[in-house]
Amino acid sequence: MDFLRDGSIHPVLFIYGIISIGISVVCFLLAKDKGRNTTIAAVTGLIPGLNYLAIAYYVGVSKLVKV
């Protein structure tokens, strides 16, 4: 964790990166449960700003019905 002490990476960016990874995992699991594309869910979960919209989408979207 020396990169945080010497200032090469700002601590806020490091923490936001960890949060983005967590949101990406949640989006992936929600998409998998609801039968949606998991790759798109994981990628949109990593993009800053878009990840909050993605998690709101995957929470609110209904399950796909296979006919």
N, C-alpha and C positions, 0 to 999 in steps of 0.2 A: 504494500500500500504506500510505497515511497512516492509514487506518481501523484498522490494527493498532497503529500507534504511539501514536495518541491515545486508544486504549482504547474506541472505540465498538463494536468487535467483538472479542470475546476470541479470542486465537490458537487455542485448542483447538477452538472452534466452527468457525472458518475451516478448519482442517486436517481436522476431521471431515466438513465439507461436501464437501471435495475427495475424501476417501476414499469418501463415499457416492455421489458421481457416478461414480467408477471402478467401484464394486460394481454400480451400476445398469447400466452399459454391459456388464459381464461377464454379468449376469443376462439382459440383452436378447439378447446373442449366443448364450448357451447355449439360451435358449428358442427362438430362431430356428432353431438347428441341430437341436433336438429336436422341432420342429413344435408348440410350445406357444404360448400367447397372449403376444405380445411386449409389448403395452401393460401388461398386468398385471405382467409380469416387470420392466419398467422402473420402474413405480410402486413396487412392493414393494422394489425395490433402493434406492430413495431414502429410505424410512421408517427412521429410526434404530431400531436394535434388531431390527427385523423383517428388515433387509437381510442380516444374517448367516444367519438361518434360510432366507431366500429363496435365497441362493447355495448353501447346503447342499442345498436341495430340487432346484434345477436341475442340480446336479452329479450327484445320485443318481437322478433320475427317468430312466426309459427313453424311447426315441424312440417317437412315435406311429406306428402302422402303419396306412397307408391301404389299406383293402380295397375 
